[in-house]
Amino acid sequence: MPRKENATSEIHSKRGTWKIVFRITNLWFVRKAGGKCAVEMVLMDQTGSKIGATLSEDYFAEFRHLLQHGKTYVLENFSVVRSTREWRVSKSDYMLYFGKPTRVTEEECLEIPENVYNFTSFEDVIVGEAKLDTLVDIIDVVVNIIEQHTQSPPYRVTVVLRDKNHCLGSYVAELGVVVDKNKIEKQPLIVMLTLAKIKLPTGISRFPTW
């Protein structure tokens, strides 16, 4: 009998066997302690629920060629551990890890959407409802751009944002693309941030920093 499929929201570390059908909505490489690499992913099921997953360099040969951003898969026999990281990619308390017994099969699942965003408002950040250890999705209007020349990074831009409730926040980044300040004076410039980290304000700033 085929194993029952589980929603990512059901997953916990007290059970030994799970089976999920998911789409990879985010995928990136990281370098771990000791110089080894890993692939970090965000997996989303049909309900839009998400969970983080890690493929260590030890298993690149078995799985790396299969895993691609945007595609859908069936995953079985993976490890589940409670997340102890500084930040999480979803509300789930757990992370998935690929291992030797893991089975992953590419399967077209049209019922899984391309992505589902759960936007966080600045008001939730200000009142403390948004958790600082969970990465968030943000969509806002740029109201000001402050250019700064620093030593590290050599160039940084602070973008002041306003959400629909008119609460202000700021997004600080070393931009690889040009944001023209003249453009926001002529027409609204809307930005969407995904997997953004909330940082407590420093100095005299009153705004949360992303």
N, C-alpha and C positions, 0 to 999 in steps of 0.2 A: 504494500500500500504506500503511495507517495506520501512523503512527510508534509504535514500541514504548514502552510506559509504563515509567517508571523509578521505583525506590524513592528516597525522600529521602536514604537513607543512601548511595546511589551517587553523589550529585551532587558534582561538584568543578568547579574553574574552568578546567580544561584542555580542556574540550569545549564546542563552540559551540551544540549543540541538545539540549534536554531536553524531556520531557513527563511531568508528574506528575498524579496524581489524589489529592485531599487534602480534608480537612475543616479549616475555620478553628476552632481551639480557643480562641484568644485574639485579641482585636483592640482596639487603643486608639490615641488620637491623641497626637502629641507635637509640640512646637515645636522646630524646628531652628535652628542658627545663622543669623543674618540675618533671623529672623522668619518663615520659611516653615514650613508645617505638613507633617506626614506621617502616614500610617497604618502602624503597626507590627502585624505579625501573627505568630502561630505556626501553622504548617501541619503537619498530621499525616496520614500515609498509612495504608494498610490494616494494616501491620505494627505501628503504634503509634510509628514513628520520626518525629521532629519536626525542623523547620528553621524559622529565622526568615525573614521577608520584609518588604520595605518598599515602600510606594507613596508616592511623593513628590507634593507638591502640584501639580507640573507635569502630572501625569496623572490628577488627580481626575476631570476631565470624562469621560474614557474608561472608568474602572474603578470609581470610588467607589460608584456606585449598584448595582453588581453584587455587591460583596463584603459579606457579612454573617456575623456570628459564628454558628457551628454548622452552616452550610451546606457542601455538598460541590461541588467544581469540578474541571475539567480545565484545566491551565495549560501553555502552550507558549511558546517564543520569549522567555524571560526571561533576564536577566543573572545570572551567578553570580560573586561575589567572595569572597575570603577575609576573614573577619571580623576587624577590627582594633579592635573596640569593647572598652570596659572590661568588659563582661559579655555573655554569650551566653544565648539562651533555650533552647538544647539542646546536646547534645554535638557537634553538627556544627561543623566549622571554617569553614563557609561561610554566606553570606546570599544571598537571592534579591531581585532588584530588578525591578519592573515598568517597562517602557519602551514606546517607540512601536510596535515590532513584536510586542509581547506579545499573546497570544490567551488569553482566559479565558472558559470556558463553564460555566454552572451545570449540574450533572448529578447526579441522585440516585444515591448510592453507598451502599447499605445495609450493605455489607460493611465500611465504615469505621466503627469505634466512635465514640461521642460523645466520649470522651477516654480516654487511657491515662496513668496516673500512674506515675512512677518514683521512689518515695519514698527519700529519703536519711536515713540514721540519724545520730544525734549522734556515734556512735562513728567513722563515716567522716569526719566533720568534724574530730574531735579528733585522729585519727591522720594527717590530711592527705590522705586518699583522695578527698575531695570537693573539686573544683576551685573556687577562689574566684572565677574569672571566669565560672562557669556558674550560672545561676539554678536552684533546686532545688525539689522538692515535699517537704513535710514534713507528717506527721500525728502529733499528740502529745496528751497530757493536760495541761491547765492545773493546776499545783500551787500557784501563788501569783500574786497581782496586786499590783504596786507602783505606786501613783499618784504622779506627779510634776507639779508646777506649774513651768513654765519660761517664759522670755521668747519663745523661738522654737524649736518651736511653743509656743503658750501652755499647752497641756495634753498630757501624754504619759503613756502607760501602758506599763510593762514587765511582760510576761507571762512568768513562768518556766514552762518546759515540761519534761515528762519523757516519753521514748520508752519502747518496750517493753524496752529494755536498761537502763533506769533511769539513763541519762546525762542530765544537765541542760543546757538551753540557755535562751536568753531571746529573746523577740520584742518589739521596741520599735516602737511606732507611735503616731501621733496618731489615736485611734479616733473614727470617726464614729458608732459605735453604742455602747451602754452594755454593759459587761461587769460583771455584778453579782458582787462578791467573795463575797457570802453564798451564791450558787448553787454555787460550786465546793466550799464547805464541806459542802454537803448531798448533792451527787451529782457524779460526774465530769463535767467539761466538756472535750470533745474538739474540737480545732481542726485544720483542714487549711489549710496555706499552699501556694499554687501560685506559681511563678516568684518564689521568695523569694531575696533576695541574702544571702550569707554575708559578714559583716564581722568583721575581727579584733577581739578584745577590747581595750577601752581602760581606763585607770585601773587599779583593783584587781579588776575583774570577771574571773572565771575562765571565764566561759561565752562561747560564740560568740554573736554578735548577728545577728538576721535583719532 
